[in-house]
Amino acid sequence: MSNQTYALEVFAPGANGDVAPVRQLSGLYGPFGVALDAKGKTYVANLGLDDPAFVVVYAAGANGYRYLRKIGGKKTKLNWSTGVFVR
């Protein structure tokens, strides 16, 4: 299992130039695909490089490691998840 984690940096709408992110979604191992739903929840697909692939769901405006749900496991059949779509 990999002990290196990555984060998804979120910038304000219209951000330009050398600006700091407004929030950071942390604790990801191979973030690749990102989607937002109509309520502002963020869905991040993880490749599963050294760990099983999974999708993490963050609340609108979330910051840090806390997420609402982590979708993963053998029944999901997630493997090298490179994208996520939300309906």
Phi, psi and omega in degrees: 000137180286138175254008175266131178243159181235168180225156175256118181273132181246126180250154180295149175304136179080004180302145183207139176082205184275083182238151179281151175294152179276338175199168183219127176263113191252173175082022181263147183255339180194057183299134182224308181252143181226139175216154175240143174262180184296338181264004177089004175292144180253130179248126181237122176272134178250135182299322185082046181304298177252346181245159176300146179295148178203166174241131179250139180246121178253145176293157175303130179079007181299153178215133177096210187273341188287124178234162180281315184214153172232116183259118181187171180124169185299322182295334180288337183061024176287130179206118183053055181292113182252003178195165177213138178239143181236133176246000000 
